Every structure is written in structure tokens, then in C-alpha cells.
Amino acid sequence: MAIVPLNGIELNVQTEGSGDLVVLVMGTGSPGRVWRTYQVPALVKAGYRVAYFDNRGIKPSSECAGGFTISDMVADTAALIAHLGGPAHVIGTSLGARVTQELALSHPSLVRSAVMMATSSRPDPVQQAWTRSLMDLYDKGIEVPPSFYAVASVMRNLSPATLSDPVVARDWLQMYEFGGSSLSAGGRAQLALSEFEPRLDAYRAITVRSLVIGFADDLVLPPRLAREVADAIPGARYVEVPGCGHIGYLERPDEVNRLLIEFIGGAA
């Protein structure tokens, strides 16, 4: 990883491979290296130069604990693409998908194609309640036990199809528990971005070639929200991947990678 000064902050950035540029934008609270598990190797093998990074709020990128906006994150991504010699194919998930949508709208010349996974154009009441609860715990200095956090995370983020295998379920529980339940100040700032005005009408002006992927068992951002985004963007394609939840790119990586590579490979 390399610390790169961009847009008035520092971003922790990694690039791998060669060829047309692909930039991956991660979701709330997660580091960019999550992409390294499945998506980066597949994209590099397919002949792309892949960049992934820690969004502001995630150390060692600037934590920006005082707060920031989605526009700040869009500007960060735009600055990174320009720095790397874009335009780029941009792939985002969850909060990263919202960044991708807004980037395609405000900086179309930087985006060769856009892929949004597990996305939305408007706040979801249940998701808002969850994030408000996490922020309230942080503000009161309360840290839940890692075991409780692991159970809640697995049930929210994974499909029942995945959890039906007890060995796999235990592995996921151990992974989340090992990761801990502490929330950083920057992570708290990212959570605050769950409060936003509906953007569906704005997305009707997106001209970038777009793919929207919903995950059939997503409880965090149900696929109906992703379909709304696809229906709003002129010419966008919508695909729903079965048997996976909010982190479908980790649960069904082969299928997701196939969709990504086929789509960006067809971009002009």
C-alpha cells in the first residue's frame, strides 16, 4: 500500500496488474483490502490494472473524525482516478456503490463504466435504525461483546443458504469475532452517511454505461432498492444474484466476478 495525498487528505492506495484501469470502492467500515480476497485476483487475471483503497474514515487513510459528506468521498475517488491516469471502470458496493453512482453523475468523463452492488437511492428505515443504534453506542462509550457483534453481523450480512452449513457458519462467526466489535471515530463518521435525501430522480441523468447487482437475500439493503436504481439509470442492466446476502461478492465470488468481467469487458 502507498499513502497518496489527494483532495486535501491522504488515501491508502494499492494497485495491481496492468491494462485498463479498474477502481474498487468499498462499503461502510471496511478496508479496501477486502477486495483482495476474490475480486482483485480475478480482475488482474482478466487483464486489468486494479486500484483499491481505504476510504476516508478508514485508517491509515485520513480518518476525518470530525465528519464528512458523500460528496467528499466522490471527490476523493475522482482525484484518485485522475491521479492514476483514468478514466476507469468503477465498481462499488453498499456505501461504495452510492459513491460510484454520484461519481458517474458528477464526473462522467472519469468513468468508463459503473457497477453498483447492494446499492440504494434512498434511506432504508431498518438500516437507518441499525446505524443510529451503532452511533448511539459509540457516543455513549459502550462496546458490545465481540461474540454478540459476530452473531449480529453474520445474521445481517450473510444468506441463510450460506449459514445452512454449520462448518461455514462457524468460520464466519469466528472471523467476525476475531475482527472485534470496536468502532473507530472515522467509522462512526461513515455510518452518519446513512442519513441522506432520496436521489432516484437525480440518477435519471446518469449517462455512464451501468450495471446494478442486487443480492437476493440482502437484509441490509434489500435488492428491491438496487432494482430501483437500475430502473432509474437510462439503459442500465440489473442482475440479481441468488443465495447471497449483503456481502454477496464474498459469498458468491465466482458468479459476481463473472458478471463484473463480462460487463466491463463489453464497455467501449
C-alpha angles and dihedrals in degrees: 000000000000129000108231124187107228136155092000095305138070122260125196103226135181128186128191135178132010137263132057113005121256119185119199120205118198129213134246118319098355129111122237092247089078086080088059092072097071117339102056096052092047094049094045090050089051090058105264135132103232127202123190128172147173109263118230107281093044116091136262083035112073108293095211088196092176089072139262142202137246086251089061090054091047090052090050092054092045091051091049093051091049090047091052093049100258162184095144143185102248124207122184137172129206106327087006089056090055088051089050093050093050091045091053089050099046102030107029093156089065095051121074091178135348130219120189119189126189091357141154142192096211139034118274114220096221093047090047091052090052095050093044089053092051091048091048091053090050093047090051093048093244119146117191119221112272090236092058092045090050093053093046092048095048093048092048100042107035135066123248085237089064095043093050087082105075094203092053091044091054091049092054092046091052092048094053093043091050089052090059133222102257118125120211125218089249091050089052089053090053091051090056089066089075086085107080143131118262111270104186096112091049092055091061085078095059110118099178118110103260143193121191119197122196125191111225098220097038109141095175097057107005115221092248086073092053091048090055089057092050092048090052098049110079111247095358119153120225124204127177118205114211127220099029140093136211094316094048091145086069097037097046102020097153093055094042093047091050091054092047096049095043091050101046090041089061094053117114 
